[in-house]
Amino acid sequence: MCREMQSVIHEQEQPEFKREYLLNLPHPVTAKIYVIDDGDHCTMLLAEEY
């Protein structure tokens, strides 16, 4: 099984924060996902759905 490095970048505006995680996965994904947390609900959207 061929494995490749997957980069996951967690970045937010308030409070300002940025961290990158590297994972060794068999099928890396190349997509941007937005996560919106309003305190009551958490919504995940692909960038093209935002």
mmCIF entry with sequence, helices, sheets and N, C-alpha, C, O atoms, coordinates in Angstrom:
data_MODEL
# 
_entry.id   MODEL 
# 
_entity.id                         1 
_entity.type                       polymer 
_entity.pdbx_number_of_molecules   1 
# 
_entity_poly.entity_id                      1 
_entity_poly.type                           'polypeptide(L)' 
_entity_poly.nstd_linkage                   no 
_entity_poly.nstd_monomer                   no 
_entity_poly.pdbx_seq_one_letter_code       MCREMQSVIHEQEQPEFKREYLLNLPHPVTAKIYVIDDGDHCTMLLAEEY 
_entity_poly.pdbx_seq_one_letter_code_can   MCREMQSVIHEQEQPEFKREYLLNLPHPVTAKIYVIDDGDHCTMLLAEEY 
_entity_poly.pdbx_strand_id                 A 
# 
loop_
_entity_poly_seq.entity_id 
_entity_poly_seq.num 
_entity_poly_seq.mon_id 
_entity_poly_seq.hetero 
1 1  MET n 
1 2  CYS n 
1 3  ARG n 
1 4  GLU n 
1 5  MET n 
1 6  GLN n 
1 7  SER n 
1 8  VAL n 
1 9  ILE n 
1 10 HIS n 
1 11 GLU n 
1 12 GLN n 
1 13 GLU n 
1 14 GLN n 
1 15 PRO n 
1 16 GLU n 
1 17 PHE n 
1 18 LYS n 
1 19 ARG n 
1 20 GLU n 
1 21 TYR n 
1 22 LEU n 
1 23 LEU n 
1 24 ASN n 
1 25 LEU n 
1 26 PRO n 
1 27 HIS n 
1 28 PRO n 
1 29 VAL n 
1 30 THR n 
1 31 ALA n 
1 32 LYS n 
1 33 ILE n 
1 34 TYR n 
1 35 VAL n 
1 36 ILE n 
1 37 ASP n 
1 38 ASP n 
1 39 GLY n 
1 40 ASP n 
1 41 HIS n 
1 42 CYS n 
1 43 THR n 
1 44 MET n 
1 45 LEU n 
1 46 LEU n 
1 47 ALA n 
1 48 GLU n 
1 49 GLU n 
1 50 TYR n 
# 
_struct_asym.id          A 
_struct_asym.entity_id   1 
# 
_struct_conf.conf_type_id            HELX_P 
_struct_conf.id                      HELX_P1 
_struct_conf.pdbx_PDB_helix_id       AA1 
_struct_conf.beg_label_comp_id       ALA 
_struct_conf.beg_label_asym_id       A 
_struct_conf.beg_label_seq_id        47 
_struct_conf.pdbx_beg_PDB_ins_code   ? 
_struct_conf.end_label_comp_id       GLU 
_struct_conf.end_label_asym_id       A 
_struct_conf.end_label_seq_id        49 
_struct_conf.pdbx_end_PDB_ins_code   ? 
_struct_conf.beg_auth_comp_id        ALA 
_struct_conf.beg_auth_asym_id        A 
_struct_conf.beg_auth_seq_id         47 
_struct_conf.end_auth_comp_id        GLU 
_struct_conf.end_auth_asym_id        A 
_struct_conf.end_auth_seq_id         49 
_struct_conf.pdbx_PDB_helix_class    5 
_struct_conf.details                 ? 
_struct_conf.pdbx_PDB_helix_length   3 
# 
_struct_conf_type.id          HELX_P 
_struct_conf_type.criteria    ? 
_struct_conf_type.reference   ? 
# 
loop_
_struct_sheet.id 
_struct_sheet.type 
_struct_sheet.number_strands 
_struct_sheet.details 
AA1 ? 2 ? 
AA2 ? 2 ? 
# 
loop_
_struct_sheet_order.sheet_id 
_struct_sheet_order.range_id_1 
_struct_sheet_order.range_id_2 
_struct_sheet_order.offset 
_struct_sheet_order.sense 
AA1 1 2 ? anti-parallel 
AA2 1 2 ? anti-parallel 
# 
loop_
_struct_sheet_range.sheet_id 
_struct_sheet_range.id 
_struct_sheet_range.beg_label_comp_id 
_struct_sheet_range.beg_label_asym_id 
_struct_sheet_range.beg_label_seq_id 
_struct_sheet_range.pdbx_beg_PDB_ins_code 
_struct_sheet_range.end_label_comp_id 
_struct_sheet_range.end_label_asym_id 
_struct_sheet_range.end_label_seq_id 
_struct_sheet_range.pdbx_end_PDB_ins_code 
_struct_sheet_range.beg_auth_comp_id 
_struct_sheet_range.beg_auth_asym_id 
_struct_sheet_range.beg_auth_seq_id 
_struct_sheet_range.end_auth_comp_id 
_struct_sheet_range.end_auth_asym_id 
_struct_sheet_range.end_auth_seq_id 
AA1 1 GLU A 4  ? GLN A 12 ? GLU A 4  GLN A 12 
AA1 2 PHE A 17 ? LEU A 25 ? PHE A 17 LEU A 25 
AA2 1 ILE A 33 ? ASP A 37 ? ILE A 33 ASP A 37 
AA2 2 CYS A 42 ? LEU A 46 ? CYS A 42 LEU A 46 
# 
loop_
_atom_site.group_PDB 
_atom_site.id 
_atom_site.type_symbol 
_atom_site.label_atom_id 
_atom_site.label_alt_id 
_atom_site.label_comp_id 
_atom_site.label_asym_id 
_atom_site.label_entity_id 
_atom_site.label_seq_id 
_atom_site.pdbx_PDB_ins_code 
_atom_site.Cartn_x 
_atom_site.Cartn_y 
_atom_site.Cartn_z 
_atom_site.occupancy 
_atom_site.B_iso_or_equiv 
_atom_site.pdbx_formal_charge 
_atom_site.auth_seq_id 
_atom_site.auth_comp_id 
_atom_site.auth_asym_id 
_atom_site.auth_atom_id 
_atom_site.pdbx_PDB_model_num 
ATOM 1   N N  . MET A 1 1  ? 0.837   -1.172 0.000  1.00 0.00 ? 1  MET A N  1 
ATOM 2   C CA . MET A 1 1  ? 0.000   0.000  0.000  1.00 0.00 ? 1  MET A CA 1 
ATOM 3   C C  . MET A 1 1  ? 0.891   1.247  0.000  1.00 0.00 ? 1  MET A C  1 
ATOM 4   O O  . MET A 1 1  ? 1.732   1.413  0.883  1.00 0.00 ? 1  MET A O  1 
ATOM 5   N N  . CYS A 1 2  ? 0.703   2.111  -0.982 1.00 0.00 ? 2  CYS A N  1 
ATOM 6   C CA . CYS A 1 2  ? 1.471   3.342  -1.106 1.00 0.00 ? 2  CYS A CA 1 
ATOM 7   C C  . CYS A 1 2  ? 0.836   4.411  -0.218 1.00 0.00 ? 2  CYS A C  1 
ATOM 8   O O  . CYS A 1 2  ? -0.372  4.644  -0.280 1.00 0.00 ? 2  CYS A O  1 
ATOM 9   N N  . ARG A 1 3  ? 1.646   5.049  0.594  1.00 0.00 ? 3  ARG A N  1 
ATOM 10  C CA . ARG A 1 3  ? 1.126   6.096  1.481  1.00 0.00 ? 3  ARG A CA 1 
ATOM 11  C C  . ARG A 1 3  ? 1.808   7.410  1.133  1.00 0.00 ? 3  ARG A C  1 
ATOM 12  O O  . ARG A 1 3  ? 2.979   7.436  0.755  1.00 0.00 ? 3  ARG A O  1 
ATOM 13  N N  . GLU A 1 4  ? 1.066   8.491  1.265  1.00 0.00 ? 4  GLU A N  1 
ATOM 14  C CA . GLU A 1 4  ? 1.593   9.820  0.996  1.00 0.00 ? 4  GLU A CA 1 
ATOM 15  C C  . GLU A 1 4  ? 1.304   10.732 2.182  1.00 0.00 ? 4  GLU A C  1 
ATOM 16  O O  . GLU A 1 4  ? 0.464   10.426 3.028  1.00 0.00 ? 4  GLU A O  1 
ATOM 17  N N  . MET A 1 5  ? 2.007   11.846 2.230  1.00 0.00 ? 5  MET A N  1 
ATOM 18  C CA . MET A 1 5  ? 1.804   12.798 3.317  1.00 0.00 ? 5  MET A CA 1 
ATOM 19  C C  . MET A 1 5  ? 0.606   13.692 3.019  1.00 0.00 ? 5  MET A C  1 
ATOM 20  O O  . MET A 1 5  ? 0.492   14.259 1.933  1.00 0.00 ? 5  MET A O  1 
ATOM 21  N N  . GLN A 1 6  ? -0.283  13.807 4.002  1.00 0.00 ? 6  GLN A N  1 
ATOM 22  C CA . GLN A 1 6  ? -1.455  14.681 3.926  1.00 0.00 ? 6  GLN A CA 1 
ATOM 23  C C  . GLN A 1 6  ? -1.199  15.863 4.849  1.00 0.00 ? 6  GLN A C  1 
ATOM 24  O O  . GLN A 1 6  ? -0.894  15.679 6.027  1.00 0.00 ? 6  GLN A O  1 
ATOM 25  N N  . SER A 1 7  ? -1.321  17.061 4.326  1.00 0.00 ? 7  SER A N  1 
ATOM 26  C CA . SER A 1 7  ? -1.195  18.268 5.130  1.00 0.00 ? 7  SER A CA 1 
ATOM 27  C C  . SER A 1 7  ? -2.592  18.742 5.505  1.00 0.00 ? 7  SER A C  1 
ATOM 28  O O  . SER A 1 7  ? -3.455  18.897 4.641  1.00 0.00 ? 7  SER A O  1 
ATOM 29  N N  . VAL A 1 8  ? -2.811  18.973 6.801  1.00 0.00 ? 8  VAL A N  1 
ATOM 30  C CA . VAL A 1 8  ? -4.066  19.531 7.291  1.00 0.00 ? 8  VAL A CA 1 
ATOM 31  C C  . VAL A 1 8  ? -3.708  20.828 7.999  1.00 0.00 ? 8  VAL A C  1 
ATOM 32  O O  . VAL A 1 8  ? -2.939  20.829 8.960  1.00 0.00 ? 8  VAL A O  1 
ATOM 33  N N  . ILE A 1 9  ? -4.273  21.941 7.516  1.00 0.00 ? 9  ILE A N  1 
ATOM 34  C CA . ILE A 1 9  ? -3.978  23.240 8.107  1.00 0.00 ? 9  ILE A CA 1 
ATOM 35  C C  . ILE A 1 9  ? -5.228  23.748 8.808  1.00 0.00 ? 9  ILE A C  1 
ATOM 36  O O  . ILE A 1 9  ? -6.273  23.941 8.186  1.00 0.00 ? 9  ILE A O  1 
ATOM 37  N N  . HIS A 1 10 ? -5.104  23.961 10.106 1.00 0.00 ? 10 HIS A N  1 
ATOM 38  C CA . HIS A 1 10 ? -6.192  24.529 10.916 1.00 0.00 ? 10 HIS A CA 1 
ATOM 39  C C  . HIS A 1 10 ? -5.866  26.002 11.075 1.00 0.00 ? 10 HIS A C  1 
ATOM 40  O O  . HIS A 1 10 ? -4.858  26.369 11.680 1.00 0.00 ? 10 HIS A O  1 
ATOM 41  N N  . GLU A 1 11 ? -6.741  26.849 10.519 1.00 0.00 ? 11 GLU A N  1 
ATOM 42  C CA . GLU A 1 11 ? -6.523  28.288 10.581 1.00 0.00 ? 11 GLU A CA 1 
ATOM 43  C C  . GLU A 1 11 ? -7.839  28.975 10.926 1.00 0.00 ? 11 GLU A C  1 
ATOM 44  O O  . GLU A 1 11 ? -8.886  28.630 10.378 1.00 0.00 ? 11 GLU A O  1 
ATOM 45  N N  . GLN A 1 12 ? -7.785  29.946 11.835 1.00 0.00 ? 12 GLN A N  1 
ATOM 46  C CA . GLN A 1 12 ? -8.992  30.666 12.215 1.00 0.00 ? 12 GLN A CA 1 
ATOM 47  C C  . GLN A 1 12 ? -8.645  32.125 12.462 1.00 0.00 ? 12 GLN A C  1 
ATOM 48  O O  . GLN A 1 12 ? -7.492  32.480 12.707 1.00 0.00 ? 12 GLN A O  1 
ATOM 49  N N  . GLU A 1 13 ? -9.697  32.978 12.391 1.00 0.00 ? 13 GLU A N  1 
ATOM 50  C CA . GLU A 1 13 ? -9.506  34.414 12.547 1.00 0.00 ? 13 GLU A CA 1 
ATOM 51  C C  . GLU A 1 13 ? -9.598  34.871 13.996 1.00 0.00 ? 13 GLU A C  1 
ATOM 52  O O  . GLU A 1 13 ? -8.780  35.674 14.443 1.00 0.00 ? 13 GLU A O  1 
ATOM 53  N N  . GLN A 1 14 ? -10.598 34.362 14.748 1.00 0.00 ? 14 GLN A N  1 
ATOM 54  C CA . GLN A 1 14 ? -10.822 34.808 16.122 1.00 0.00 ? 14 GLN A CA 1 
ATOM 55  C C  . GLN A 1 14 ? -10.922 33.620 17.060 1.00 0.00 ? 14 GLN A C  1 
ATOM 56  O O  . GLN A 1 14 ? -11.835 32.813 16.880 1.00 0.00 ? 14 GLN A O  1 
ATOM 57  N N  . PRO A 1 15 ? -10.071 33.454 18.027 1.00 0.00 ? 15 PRO A N  1 
ATOM 58  C CA . PRO A 1 15 ? -8.806  34.160 18.140 1.00 0.00 ? 15 PRO A CA 1 
ATOM 59  C C  . PRO A 1 15 ? -7.854  33.696 17.046 1.00 0.00 ? 15 PRO A C  1 
ATOM 60  O O  . PRO A 1 15 ? -7.974  32.575 16.552 1.00 0.00 ? 15 PRO A O  1 
ATOM 61  N N  . GLU A 1 16 ? -6.929  34.532 16.673 1.00 0.00 ? 16 GLU A N  1 
ATOM 62  C CA . GLU A 1 16 ? -5.999  34.195 15.601 1.00 0.00 ? 16 GLU A CA 1 
ATOM 63  C C  . GLU A 1 16 ? -5.218  32.928 15.962 1.00 0.00 ? 16 GLU A C  1 
ATOM 64  O O  . GLU A 1 16 ? -4.656  32.810 17.051 1.00 0.00 ? 16 GLU A O  1 
ATOM 65  N N  . PHE A 1 17 ? -5.203  31.988 15.018 1.00 0.00 ? 17 PHE A N  1 
ATOM 66  C CA . PHE A 1 17 ? -4.573  30.688 15.278 1.00 0.00 ? 17 PHE A CA 1 
ATOM 67  C C  . PHE A 1 17 ? -4.237  30.032 13.950 1.00 0.00 ? 17 PHE A C  1 
ATOM 68  O O  . PHE A 1 17 ? -5.003  30.130 12.991 1.00 0.00 ? 17 PHE A O  1 
ATOM 69  N N  . LYS A 1 18 ? -3.096  29.364 13.892 1.00 0.00 ? 18 LYS A N  1 
ATOM 70  C CA . LYS A 1 18 ? -2.745  28.576 12.703 1.00 0.00 ? 18 LYS A CA 1 
ATOM 71  C C  . LYS A 1 18 ? -1.811  27.446 13.131 1.00 0.00 ? 18 LYS A C  1 
ATOM 72  O O  . LYS A 1 18 ? -0.831  27.664 13.843 1.00 0.00 ? 18 LYS A O  1 
ATOM 73  N N  . ARG A 1 19 ? -2.139  26.229 12.680 1.00 0.00 ? 19 ARG A N  1 
ATOM 74  C CA . ARG A 1 19 ? -1.301  25.068 12.964 1.00 0.00 ? 19 ARG A CA 1 
ATOM 75  C C  . ARG A 1 19 ? -1.414  24.096 11.794 1.00 0.00 ? 19 ARG A C  1 
ATOM 76  O O  . ARG A 1 19 ? -2.490  23.935 11.218 1.00 0.00 ? 19 ARG A O  1 
ATOM 77  N N  . GLU A 1 20 ? -0.313  23.454 11.446 1.00 0.00 ? 20 GLU A N  1 
ATOM 78  C CA . GLU A 1 20 ? -0.308  22.480 10.354 1.00 0.00 ? 20 GLU A CA 1 
ATOM 79  C C  . GLU A 1 20 ? 0.015   21.093 10.918 1.00 0.00 ? 20 GLU A C  1 
ATOM 80  O O  . GLU A 1 20 ? 0.922   20.928 11.733 1.00 0.00 ? 20 GLU A O  1 
ATOM 81  N N  . TYR A 1 21 ? -0.747  20.116 10.462 1.00 0.00 ? 21 TYR A N  1 
ATOM 82  C CA . TYR A 1 21 ? -0.536  18.725 10.867 1.00 0.00 ? 21 TYR A CA 1 
ATOM 83  C C  . TYR A 1 21 ? -0.156  17.934 9.618  1.00 0.00 ? 21 TYR A C  1 
ATOM 84  O O  . TYR A 1 21 ? -0.745  18.138 8.557  1.00 0.00 ? 21 TYR A O  1 
ATOM 85  N N  . LEU A 1 22 ? 0.805   17.048 9.729  1.00 0.00 ? 22 LEU A N  1 
ATOM 86  C CA . LEU A 1 22 ? 1.190   16.166 8.636  1.00 0.00 ? 22 LEU A CA 1 
ATOM 87  C C  . LEU A 1 22 ? 0.838   14.733 9.019  1.00 0.00 ? 22 LEU A C  1 
ATOM 88  O O  . LEU A 1 22 ? 1.232   14.235 10.073 1.00 0.00 ? 22 LEU A O  1 
ATOM 89  N N  . LEU A 1 23 ? 0.078   14.080 8.126  1.00 0.00 ? 23 LEU A N  1 
ATOM 90  C CA . LEU A 1 23 ? -0.380  12.722 8.383  1.00 0.00 ? 23 LEU A CA 1 
ATOM 91  C C  . LEU A 1 23 ? 0.048   11.826 7.233  1.00 0.00 ? 23 LEU A C  1 
ATOM 92  O O  . LEU A 1 23 ? 0.032   12.243 6.075  1.00 0.00 ? 23 LEU A O  1 
ATOM 93  N N  . ASN A 1 24 ? 0.425   10.614 7.547  1.00 0.00 ? 24 ASN A N  1 
ATOM 94  C CA . ASN A 1 24 ? 0.803   9.636  6.534  1.00 0.00 ? 24 ASN A CA 1 
ATOM 95  C C  . ASN A 1 24 ? -0.436  8.804  6.197  1.00 0.00 ? 24 ASN A C  1 
ATOM 96  O O  . ASN A 1 24 ? -0.829  7.930  6.970  1.00 0.00 ? 24 ASN A O  1 
ATOM 97  N N  . LEU A 1 25 ? -1.054  9.079  5.031  1.00 0.00 ? 25 LEU A N  1 
ATOM 98  C CA . LEU A 1 25 ? -2.318  8.450  4.657  1.00 0.00 ? 25 LEU A CA 1 
ATOM 99  C C  . LEU A 1 25 ? -2.227  7.769  3.295  1.00 0.00 ? 25 LEU A C  1 
ATOM 100 O O  . LEU A 1 25 ? -1.422  8.174  2.456  1.00 0.00 ? 25 LEU A O  1 
ATOM 101 N N  . PRO A 1 26 ? -3.040  6.742  3.066  1.00 0.00 ? 26 PRO A N  1 
ATOM 102 C CA . PRO A 1 26 ? -3.013  6.053  1.776  1.00 0.00 ? 26 PRO A CA 1 
ATOM 103 C C  . PRO A 1 26 ? -3.636  6.865  0.641  1.00 0.00 ? 26 PRO A C  1 
ATOM 104 O O  . PRO A 1 26 ? -3.240  6.697  -0.512 1.00 0.00 ? 26 PRO A O  1 
ATOM 105 N N  . HIS A 1 27 ? -4.606  7.746  0.938  1.00 0.00 ? 27 HIS A N  1 
ATOM 106 C CA . HIS A 1 27 ? -5.293  8.517  -0.108 1.00 0.00 ? 27 HIS A CA 1 
ATOM 107 C C  . HIS A 1 27 ? -5.481  9.967  0.338  1.00 0.00 ? 27 HIS A C  1 
ATOM 108 O O  . HIS A 1 27 ? -6.556  10.326 0.818  1.00 0.00 ? 27 HIS A O  1 
ATOM 109 N N  . PRO A 1 28 ? -4.449  10.810 0.187  1.00 0.00 ? 28 PRO A N  1 
ATOM 110 C CA . PRO A 1 28 ? -4.578  12.217 0.586  1.00 0.00 ? 28 PRO A CA 1 
ATOM 111 C C  . PRO A 1 28 ? -5.685  12.922 -0.196 1.00 0.00 ? 28 PRO A C  1 
ATOM 112 O O  . PRO A 1 28 ? -6.009  12.542 -1.321 1.00 0.00 ? 28 PRO A O  1 
ATOM 113 N N  . VAL A 1 29 ? -6.250  13.943 0.415  1.00 0.00 ? 29 VAL A N  1 
ATOM 114 C CA . VAL A 1 29 ? -7.348  14.711 -0.161 1.00 0.00 ? 29 VAL A CA 1 
ATOM 115 C C  . VAL A 1 29 ? -6.840  16.115 -0.477 1.00 0.00 ? 29 VAL A C  1 
ATOM 116 O O  . VAL A 1 29 ? -6.074  16.690 0.296  1.00 0.00 ? 29 VAL A O  1 
ATOM 117 N N  . THR A 1 30 ? -7.262  16.659 -1.600 1.00 0.00 ? 30 THR A N  1 
ATOM 118 C CA . THR A 1 30 ? -6.891  18.036 -1.939 1.00 0.00 ? 30 THR A CA 1 
ATOM 119 C C  . THR A 1 30 ? -8.164  18.862 -2.016 1.00 0.00 ? 30 THR A C  1 
ATOM 120 O O  . THR A 1 30 ? -8.662  19.146 -3.106 1.00 0.00 ? 30 THR A O  1 
ATOM 121 N N  . ALA A 1 31 ? -8.687  19.243 -0.869 1.00 0.00 ? 31 ALA A N  1 
ATOM 122 C CA . ALA A 1 31 ? -9.911  20.037 -0.798 1.00 0.00 ? 31 ALA A CA 1 
ATOM 123 C C  . ALA A 1 31 ? -9.797  21.001 0.371  1.00 0.00 ? 31 ALA A C  1 
ATOM 124 O O  . ALA A 1 31 ? -9.134  20.720 1.369  1.00 0.00 ? 31 ALA A O  1 
ATOM 125 N N  . LYS A 1 32 ? -10.453 22.138 0.226  1.00 0.00 ? 32 LYS A N  1 
ATOM 126 C CA . LYS A 1 32 ? -10.528 23.094 1.327  1.00 0.00 ? 32 LYS A CA 1 
ATOM 127 C C  . LYS A 1 32 ? -11.911 22.956 1.945  1.00 0.00 ? 32 LYS A C  1 
ATOM 128 O O  . LYS A 1 32 ? -12.920 22.936 1.240  1.00 0.00 ? 32 LYS A O  1 
ATOM 129 N N  . ILE A 1 33 ? -11.945 22.860 3.275  1.00 0.00 ? 33 ILE A N  1 
ATOM 130 C CA . ILE A 1 33 ? -13.200 22.712 4.001  1.00 0.00 ? 33 ILE A CA 1 
ATOM 131 C C  . ILE A 1 33 ? -13.323 23.867 4.987  1.00 0.00 ? 33 ILE A C  1 
ATOM 132 O O  . ILE A 1 33 ? -12.398 24.150 5.747  1.00 0.00 ? 33 ILE A O  1 
ATOM 133 N N  . TYR A 1 34 ? -14.472 24.527 4.965  1.00 0.00 ? 34 TYR A N  1 
ATOM 134 C CA . TYR A 1 34 ? -14.769 25.578 5.921  1.00 0.00 ? 34 TYR A CA 1 
ATOM 135 C C  . TYR A 1 34 ? -15.630 24.986 7.031  1.00 0.00 ? 34 TYR A C  1 
ATOM 136 O O  . TYR A 1 34 ? -16.581 24.250 6.768  1.00 0.00 ? 34 TYR A O  1 
ATOM 137 N N  . VAL A 1 35 ? -15.286 25.316 8.276  1.00 0.00 ? 35 VAL A N  1 
ATOM 138 C CA . VAL A 1 35 ? -16.073 24.883 9.425  1.00 0.00 ? 35 VAL A CA 1 
ATOM 139 C C  . VAL A 1 35 ? -16.572 26.145 10.127 1.00 0.00 ? 35 VAL A C  1 
ATOM 140 O O  . VAL A 1 35 ? -15.781 27.000 10.526 1.00 0.00 ? 35 VAL A O  1 
ATOM 141 N N  . ILE A 1 36 ? -17.885 26.247 10.270 1.00 0.00 ? 36 ILE A N  1 
ATOM 142 C CA . ILE A 1 36 ? -18.503 27.409 10.903 1.00 0.00 ? 36 ILE A CA 1 
ATOM 143 C C  . ILE A 1 36 ? -19.167 26.940 12.188 1.00 0.00 ? 36 ILE A C  1 
ATOM 144 O O  . ILE A 1 36 ? -20.057 26.089 12.167 1.00 0.00 ? 36 ILE A O  1 
ATOM 145 N N  . ASP A 1 37 ? -18.724 27.505 13.307 1.00 0.00 ? 37 ASP A N  1 
ATOM 146 C CA . ASP A 1 37 ? -19.274 27.148 14.620 1.00 0.00 ? 37 ASP A CA 1 
ATOM 147 C C  . ASP A 1 37 ? -19.912 28.394 15.217 1.00 0.00 ? 37 ASP A C  1 
ATOM 148 O O  . ASP A 1 37 ? -19.213 29.347 15.560 1.00 0.00 ? 37 ASP A O  1 
ATOM 149 N N  . ASP A 1 38 ? -21.242 28.391 15.345 1.00 0.00 ? 38 ASP A N  1 
ATOM 150 C CA . ASP A 1 38 ? -21.945 29.557 15.885 1.00 0.00 ? 38 ASP A CA 1 
ATOM 151 C C  . ASP A 1 38 ? -22.283 29.398 17.374 1.00 0.00 ? 38 ASP A C  1 
ATOM 152 O O  . ASP A 1 38 ? -23.032 30.199 17.933 1.00 0.00 ? 38 ASP A O  1 
ATOM 153 N N  . GLY A 1 39 ? -21.733 28.376 18.000 1.00 0.00 ? 39 GLY A N  1 
ATOM 154 C CA . GLY A 1 39 ? -21.998 28.139 19.415 1.00 0.00 ? 39 GLY A CA 1 
ATOM 155 C C  . GLY A 1 39 ? -23.076 27.103 19.646 1.00 0.00 ? 39 GLY A C  1 
ATOM 156 O O  . GLY A 1 39 ? -23.006 26.340 20.610 1.00 0.00 ? 39 GLY A O  1 
ATOM 157 N N  . ASP A 1 40 ? -24.088 27.063 18.764 1.00 0.00 ? 40 ASP A N  1 
ATOM 158 C CA . ASP A 1 40 ? -25.158 26.064 18.860 1.00 0.00 ? 40 ASP A CA 1 
ATOM 159 C C  . ASP A 1 40 ? -24.980 24.941 17.839 1.00 0.00 ? 40 ASP A C  1 
ATOM 160 O O  . ASP A 1 40 ? -25.314 23.787 18.105 1.00 0.00 ? 40 ASP A O  1 
ATOM 161 N N  . HIS A 1 41 ? -24.453 25.294 16.674 1.00 0.00 ? 41 HIS A N  1 
ATOM 162 C CA . HIS A 1 41 ? -24.299 24.327 15.587 1.00 0.00 ? 41 HIS A CA 1 
ATOM 163 C C  . HIS A 1 41 ? -22.918 24.469 14.950 1.00 0.00 ? 41 HIS A C  1 
ATOM 164 O O  . HIS A 1 41 ? -22.318 25.544 14.963 1.00 0.00 ? 41 HIS A O  1 
ATOM 165 N N  . CYS A 1 42 ? -22.437 23.384 14.403 1.00 0.00 ? 42 CYS A N  1 
ATOM 166 C CA . CYS A 1 42 ? -21.168 23.379 13.683 1.00 0.00 ? 42 CYS A CA 1 
ATOM 167 C C  . CYS A 1 42 ? -21.455 22.858 12.274 1.00 0.00 ? 42 CYS A C  1 
ATOM 168 O O  . CYS A 1 42 ? -21.998 21.765 12.113 1.00 0.00 ? 42 CYS A O  1 
ATOM 169 N N  . THR A 1 43 ? -21.090 23.641 11.254 1.00 0.00 ? 43 THR A N  1 
ATOM 170 C CA . THR A 1 43 ? -21.361 23.288 9.868  1.00 0.00 ? 43 THR A CA 1 
ATOM 171 C C  . THR A 1 43 ? -20.050 23.159 9.108  1.00 0.00 ? 43 THR A C  1 
ATOM 172 O O  . THR A 1 43 ? -19.175 24.017 9.230  1.00 0.00 ? 43 THR A O  1 
ATOM 173 N N  . MET A 1 44 ? -19.905 22.098 8.325  1.00 0.00 ? 44 MET A N  1 
ATOM 174 C CA . MET A 1 44 ? -18.730 21.887 7.486  1.00 0.00 ? 44 MET A CA 1 
ATOM 175 C C  . MET A 1 44 ? -19.164 21.970 6.025  1.00 0.00 ? 44 MET A C  1 
ATOM 176 O O  . MET A 1 44 ? -20.131 21.329 5.613  1.00 0.00 ? 44 MET A O  1 
ATOM 177 N N  . LEU A 1 45 ? -18.423 22.783 5.241  1.00 0.00 ? 45 LEU A N  1 
ATOM 178 C CA . LEU A 1 45 ? -18.732 22.970 3.825  1.00 0.00 ? 45 LEU A CA 1 
ATOM 179 C C  . LEU A 1 45 ? -17.455 22.864 3.002  1.00 0.00 ? 45 LEU A C  1 
ATOM 180 O O  . LEU A 1 45 ? -16.398 23.348 3.407  1.00 0.00 ? 45 LEU A O  1 
ATOM 181 N N  . LEU A 1 46 ? -17.567 22.230 1.852  1.00 0.00 ? 46 LEU A N  1 
ATOM 182 C CA . LEU A 1 46 ? -16.472 22.280 0.894  1.00 0.00 ? 46 LEU A CA 1 
ATOM 183 C C  . LEU A 1 46 ? -16.382 23.705 0.375  1.00 0.00 ? 46 LEU A C  1 
ATOM 184 O O  . LEU A 1 46 ? -17.393 24.407 0.338  1.00 0.00 ? 46 LEU A O  1 
ATOM 185 N N  . ALA A 1 47 ? -15.204 24.147 -0.024 1.00 0.00 ? 47 ALA A N  1 
ATOM 186 C CA . ALA A 1 47 ? -15.006 25.523 -0.465 1.00 0.00 ? 47 ALA A CA 1 
ATOM 187 C C  . ALA A 1 47 ? -15.971 25.900 -1.587 1.00 0.00 ? 47 ALA A C  1 
ATOM 188 O O  . ALA A 1 47 ? -16.457 27.030 -1.611 1.00 0.00 ? 47 ALA A O  1 
ATOM 189 N N  . GLU A 1 48 ? -16.261 24.994 -2.511 1.00 0.00 ? 48 GLU A N  1 
ATOM 190 C CA . GLU A 1 48 ? -17.154 25.317 -3.622 1.00 0.00 ? 48 GLU A CA 1 
ATOM 191 C C  . GLU A 1 48 ? -18.611 25.439 -3.176 1.00 0.00 ? 48 GLU A C  1 
ATOM 192 O O  . GLU A 1 48 ? -19.441 25.927 -3.943 1.00 0.00 ? 48 GLU A O  1 
ATOM 193 N N  . GLU A 1 49 ? -18.946 25.008 -1.952 1.00 0.00 ? 49 GLU A N  1 
ATOM 194 C CA . GLU A 1 49 ? -20.301 25.138 -1.421 1.00 0.00 ? 49 GLU A CA 1 
ATOM 195 C C  . GLU A 1 49 ? -20.482 26.406 -0.598 1.00 0.00 ? 49 GLU A C  1 
ATOM 196 O O  . GLU A 1 49 ? -21.607 26.786 -0.274 1.00 0.00 ? 49 GLU A O  1 
ATOM 197 N N  . TYR A 1 50 ? -19.375 27.061 -0.261 1.00 0.00 ? 50 TYR A N  1 
ATOM 198 C CA . TYR A 1 50 ? -19.413 28.233 0.633  1.00 0.00 ? 50 TYR A CA 1 
ATOM 199 C C  . TYR A 1 50 ? -19.897 29.455 -0.097 1.00 0.00 ? 50 TYR A C  1 
ATOM 200 O O  . TYR A 1 50 ? -19.993 30.530 0.494  1.00 0.00 ? 50 TYR A O  1 
# 
